[in-house]
Amino acid sequence: MTNGPKRLRVLSVDGGGMRGMYTAAYLSALEQRYAVTRNEAGLDIGKGFDLIVGTSTGAIIACAVAAGIPLGRISALYRGHGPEIFPLKLPEKVGVDLAWQVCKRPRFLKAGAAVLEETLHAELGDITLGDIWRDRQIALAVPAVEMSRYHSWVFKTPHLANSKHRDDSYKLVDVCLATTAAPIYRSMARIQNPDTLGHHVFVDGGLWANNPVLVSLIDALGMTAPGDRIEIFCLGTCPRPEGELIDHDGLDRGLGEWRFGGGVLTLALSAQEFAFDNMARMIGHHVDRDCQIVRFPHGKVPADIMKYLDLDETSTAAMNSLVSQAQTDVYETLSRCGDPSDHEGQLLDALLNDLPPLRRPICSKMPGRVKEIKT
């Protein structure tokens, strides 16, 4: 006698710097709305998924929900420490500020990296990837780039059959530092290998997998068998108003017009979201599993929010706008979840209704502020 096909649910969270404020606020508000509907004090988002994958700022969200940390605390992390993590915004044009930053920027990057490490440790403590797998039975994967060979690196819990437990002892704090080390915006991350005396230097996984849906799909295939069902829920860091009309006189952009590399990185991140979603769906049609890939939310954002979407934008107005947009998009999502004819909305509604209450003790390696949430 068999139990029939298995269903594997995956959360895939994009990178996007300070726009992670939007992601945390959106997920938190959505969870709170369903908690009220179900008469629960809180819901455990992480336990709703078999596999969670996140890149860059998306990895901070991924590690938090995998560890059972309420996302309201992660929103507070961005709001309270964002200006210290990104203490020096990229210059907008050639001028005195650019000349000054050429000399001074490395010192500010070093200070920002120290604040990020301290802030992450206050939330994640000494939890390791192995702890997440052992204590929470959640698979976790986080892309980065290892600089000694310029190779991709995916930090993983030992969730695959051929796992060699390479990453079990890496702390979530170090994993987040590695995947968020965006060139230009952040210092590179020098992380000690916990099993040796050596170190690795990493930069941002967003350089190759800012939208980690393909990493999600590949690992999901490794965790399932023919005939099983895979549901991947992809979450971005605010759905940007995309594209621009460029006339003939605008073709010859220089350093200033590309924001000294920052504009190129932003363009690459947007292109990845579209391309990788479509590649994952095309691959899904050719595998012997039932693959459902859903990107949410789908709501359009006003063009005025564009000025707040730089990866290092930490103004109060920007953070308020991101949270406000997240609330608006939650209402749009709730409408879709309540529509019986909306297939993707029904998948998300079923997921949210299946989330268990957040009532189990949080990992003992976390700081001791919140030990248990009772219902």
Buried (B, 14 or more C-beta within 10 A) or exposed (E): EEEEEBBBBBBBBBBBBBBBBBBBBBBBBBBBBBBEEEEBEBBBBBBBBBBBBBBBBBBBBBBBBBBBBBBBBBBBBBBEBBBBBBBBBBBEEEEEBBEEBEEEBEEBBEBBBEBBBEBBBBBBBBBBBBBBBEBBEBBBBBBBBBBEEEEBBBBBBBBBEEBEEBBBBBBBBBBBBBBBBBBBBBBBBBBEBEEEEEEBBBBBBBBBBBBBBBBBBBBBBBBBEEEBBBBBBBBBBBBBEEEEEEEEEEEEEEEBEBBBEBBEBBEEBBEBBEEBBEBBBEBBEEBEBBBBBBBBBBBEBEEEBEEBBBBBBBBEEBBEBBBEBBEBBBEBBBEBBEEEEBEBBBBBBEBBEEBEBBBBEBBEBBEEEBEEBEE
